[in-house]
Structures are given as C-alpha cells and as structure tokens.
Amino acid sequence: MLDTKFDELMEFPTSFPFKIIGDACDTLADKVVAVVQQHVPGDYVPSTKVSSKGTYNSITIRVTVQDKAQVETLYIELAAIEGVKRVL
C-alpha cells in the first residue's frame, strides 16, 4: 500500500474526486469507470476534458470512499490502466 495520511486528514466515508490524465482515447472514461466499479459499485458519470492539442484526456470521477485503504487501492488500480499518465 501507499504511505499516505488520508486517515489523519479526512473523515470517512467521504466523496473523493479522482482526476485521471491519460493519452487521448475514446475508451479511457469507460476503463476508469470499470476499475472504480470493481471496488465501489455505483452509477458514475465522469467528466472528460480534452487537452488543447488533443493529445491527452482528463477524466474526473467522484467516488464515495469508505476508508484510507480504498483510496489507496483506487490510486494504484487507476494508475495501472494502459495509457494513464497521472492520477491526482
């Protein structure tokens, strides 16, 4: 796991925004939702923004997380998606 202090800084459960930046791909948002669904099932409607040159997509998805471990797991799993450059 990651060595974070989410448990010290936040009260759980909480709504947590994840921002995923990756290569421009029509299926990136679907891949993000699929990963989130594995850990926190629900109805998600992520927002997508395309970079000015069209090279990258930025996906923002808000997830109600239950604890620090769930946040850390989602960071790791989202970063493992092919084409993802950063998870914020």
N, C-alpha and C positions, 0 to 999 in steps of 0.2 A: 504493500500500500504506500500511498504518498505520506509524507510527513507534514501534514497541514494542521492548522489551528481552527478549523471551521467550528469544532465543538465548543471552543472557547469564545468565539466571536458571534455565533448565531444561536438562535433558539429553533429547535426542530419540533414538529415539521414546519417547513417553510417553502415558499415559492422561490425557486432559484433559476435565474436566467443563464443559459449556456450559449455562448457565441462560438460558432464553428466557422473557420475560414479555410477554404479549400479550393482546389482547381475548379474552374468553371465546368460544371457537369449538370445535366438536366436531372440526374437521379440523386444528387447529393442530399437534398432535403429528405427524400424517401429513405435513404440509408441512415440518416440521423434519426428519423422517427422510428425506424426499425430497431435501432440499438436502444433507444430510450424505452420503447415498448417492452423489451426483454426484461427491464429492471423495474419500470414504473408504468404499468399498463394504463392507458387513458386515451382520450381524444386530444390530439395535438395538431395545431395549425401553426407551423413555424413560419417566420417571416424570412424572406430571401431578398438580398440586395446583390446586385452585380457591380463589380468594380468598374471604374470609368473606362478602362481599356477592354473590359470583358474577359479578363484573364482569370479572375477569381470570383467566387461566390461567398457571401457571408450569410450564414443561417443562424437565426436566433430562435431558441426554443425555451419556453418557461416550463419547469418541471417542479412538482411538489415533492421534495425530498424528505425522507424520514430521519436521516442521521448523517454523520460525517462520512461513514463508510460508503453510503450510497452516492454521495457527491464525488468522492474519490474514484469509485468504480466507474461512474459515468465519464469522468475526465479521461480515464485510461481507455475505456472502450471507444469513446468518440474519437480520441486521437489515433486509434488503430484503424479507422476507416480509410480505405485507399484514397489517396488524393488530398486528405486533410493535412493542412499545414500548421494550424494552431487551434487550440481550444481555450477560450477565455471564460 
